[in-house]
Amino acid sequence: MTAQLSNSGTQPAILGVIPADALSDDMVSLAPMLPQDFGLLFGWLNDADAAAMDVPYLPVSCLAYRDWLEKIARDSSQLLFCVRKRTQPGQAMGFVLFKNFQNVYRSAELGVRIGQECERGHGYGARAVRLALSYAWNTLNLHRVSLQVFADNQRAVACYRRAGLIQEGLMRDGAFTNGKWRDVALMAALRPGDSGC
């Protein structure tokens, strides 16, 4: 599977900048948020069960959510994409977030969530991460993309491995959630072809 930038298609340009199917493979695309996505994203961020798989759960108020969205719109330190099925381009199914850009090191962290449990486990997340990595290498000119995941979240760890990330380390008892300490795996991908020397 090769990620492709596409300027053709039936979807109109969002804000005249990025076509809705700008970064896609044969099943999913990464595209800017649309107004109808705001409620979905708010719900996904407040899904305690989903959050328990990758971060300690903290509820997000509507005011904090609005402030976060406004910050993303004004500030280039975070970059948010919605994940969409190619067969349902008007419906977001998840998100990919680049954050903590380090310009000197050409690196960033990645956050990923497929919103509904029924959509998880079908390979959409791995496809979205591969597309995000392609964007990181070919558009953002990054050298390194990393993320953190609970080590016992086997489905997510397998997803990230399929997408090309490798585990670089383990923070033992790195997070406290749901009344217990959990190990946190550190995973990353390096830009293909970049020399480590």
N, C-alpha and C positions, 0 to 999 in steps of 0.2 A: 504494500500500500504506500503510495506516495502522496504527500500533502501537496495541494496545488492552490495557487492564488488564481482566482477566476474573476474576470471582469464581465463575463457574459452571464446570462441567466435571466429568469423572469422576475427576480426580486429587485425592487427599487433600491437605489442607494440610500443608506441611512445618513441623514444630515449631509448628503452630497459627498461623503468621504469614503465609506467602506460599504461595498455591496453586501447584502444580507448573507450571501453565500461566499463571502470573500475567502475564507479559509475552510476547506472542506475535503472530505474523502468521499467514498461512495455511500456512507451511512450517516455521518454526522457533520455538522459545520459549527464553527465558532463565529459568532457575530456579535455586534454591539447589542446592548440591552434596548428593548423597546418599552414604551410606557406600560403595555399589558404584562410585562415581566416583573414589574416592581412588587406586586403582591405575592407572586410565587417565590421570589427571592427572599422576601421578608419571612414567609412561612418556613422556607428551608433553613434559614439562619436560626429560627426559633424551634426547630425540630429537635427536641432533647434526645430522642433515640438516635437520630443520625449524628448529632454532635458527639454523643458518647463514643462513637467509633473513631473519632480523630482529634477531638479537642475537649478540654473540660468545658462543660456546658455553662454558658452565661446567657441569660435571656437578653434579647436586644429590644429596647423600647422603640416605638415608632419615631420618637424624636431623635434618638441616637442613630437609627437607620437612615433617616432623612439627612442628618448631618454627614454620615459616612458617604451616602450617594453624592451629596454636594461636594465633598472633598475629592472624590474620585473625578468628578466633572472638572474641577479646578486644578487638580494637582497630578502631575505625571508620576508620582511615587507609587501608584497602584494602577493596574490596568485590568479591567473586568470584561470578560466575554461571557455570553450565554452559550450553552451547548444546545443545539437543536438537531432533531432528526431531519435528514434530508427530505423525507416523505411528509413531514409536518413542520415546515419552516416558520410558521407563525407561532409555534408553541415551544417555549423553552423547557428543557428537561433537566438542566443543571447549569453549573457555572464553572469557569476557570478564572482564577485570580492570580496575576503576577503582583508581587509586593516586595518590599525591602530591596529595591534596586541598589546595587553597589557599582557605580559607574567606573570607579578605579579598577575594580576586579572583574568588570563585565559579568556580573552575576545577579541573580534574583531568586526569590523563593516563589514556590507555586502552591496554590491551594485549589482543590478540586472537590466538587460535590455533585453527584447525580441525585436529583431532588427526591424522587419517589422510590421507595423500596422495590416496587414492581419493575422499575427500569434498571435496577442494579444487577450485576452479575451477567449481563448480556454483551459485555465488551465495549459499551459506549464510553465508559470512563477511560479505558486504555486508548481508544481512538482519539478522544478529546485531548489526552495528555500528549500523544504523538503529534497531533496538530499544533498544540501549544509549543512543544519543543521545536518543531519546524519553524514556527513563527519567531521563537526566541533566537534561533540560529540565523535565519535568513532575513529577518526584518529588524529585530532589535540588536543584532550583532552581539549577542551574549556568548560567553564562553562556558558558563556554568549555570545550571538550574537545579535547585535543591528543594527538598521538602522534609517535613517530619510527619511520622505516622505512628500510631500505637503499634508496637511490635506484635501484639496478639491479634491485630486486625488482618488476618491472613488474606482475606479477599482483596483488601486495598493494597497490601504489599505485593501480592501476585499481579494485580493490575499495573502497578508502577513498574514492576520488573518487565512485564510484557511490553510496556511503552518504552523501555530502554534505560530506566534508572537502575542503579545498583546500590546496595546497602553499604554505606561507608563507616557506620558506627552504630553504637547502641548506648543510649543514656539509661542506665539502670535506675529504676524508680524515678524516672524523669518527669512524671506527671501524677497528680493525685486527682482522681475522679471517681465518682460513685462509691466513695468510702474506701478506696484502696489505691495503692501505689501501682503504677504501670510503667513498663519499659517503653521508651520511645526510640524508634529506629530513625536514623538519619540516612536519607537516600538522595542521590544526585545523578545527574547526567552531565557529561562534558560534550561540548560541540565536536562532532565528528571531524577528524582531520586536523584539529588544533593540536599542536605539539605540547607535551607536558614539560618540555625543557626550556 
